[in-house]
Amino acid sequence: MKIKELDIQIEVITHNEDINPQDHIEDQESINTINKRLELGDIWAWTCVEIKGVYKNILSASDYLGACSYKSEDDFIKGAYYQDMVNNCIDQLNEHAKALN
């Protein structure tokens, strides 16, 4: 059996990002906006995103993307990286399942 996206629970988890925005963004206005949003507690302003896929509460896999700035979780999900990260989790889960057989 091959695990598919419909077989798993997907979680979007944000983590504090230790990387400084100035190390990745040249535009000072954007850096100022990110810092203001962070001061207001907006984790999506500058974060490390984890996509976690869980299969039947038995197997789990995660993929991470750091130095992210999005308007919201929905904005991230609509972006280009989300589906790639989900697919990476599915690939990992299938490798885990294969190793158990």
BELCOR-V859412 format. One record per pair of residues at least 12 apart in sequence whose C-alpha atoms are under 7 Angstrom apart, sorted by sequence separation. I is the first residue (numbers start at 1). J is the second residue. D is the distance in whole Angstrom. If there is no record, write none. Layout:
i: <I	I>
j: <J	J>
d: <D	D>
This chain:
i: <34	50	51	50	51	50	49	50	48	49	48	49	48	47	48	47	48	46	47	46	47	63	46	45	44	45	63	44	45	63	44	62	44	61	17	17	16	17	61	15	16	61	14	15	60	14	15	51	59	14	51	13	14	53	12	13	52	12	13	12	11	12	10	11	10	11	10	9	10	8	9	8	9	8	7	19	17	17	5	4	3	3	2>
j: <46	62	63	63	64	64	64	65	64	65	65	66	66	66	67	67	68	67	68	68	69	85	69	69	69	70	88	70	71	89	71	89	72	89	46	47	47	48	92	47	48	93	47	48	93	48	49	85	93	49	86	49	50	89	49	50	89	50	51	51	51	52	51	52	52	53	53	53	54	53	54	54	55	55	55	67	66	67	90	90	90	94	94>
d: <7	6	5	6	6	4	6	7	7	5	6	6	4	6	6	6	6	6	5	5	7	6	5	5	6	6	7	5	7	6	6	6	6	5	6	5	5	5	6	6	6	6	6	5	7	6	6	6	7	5	7	6	6	6	7	5	7	6	6	5	6	7	7	5	6	6	5	6	7	6	5	5	7	5	7	7	7	7	7	7	7	6	6>
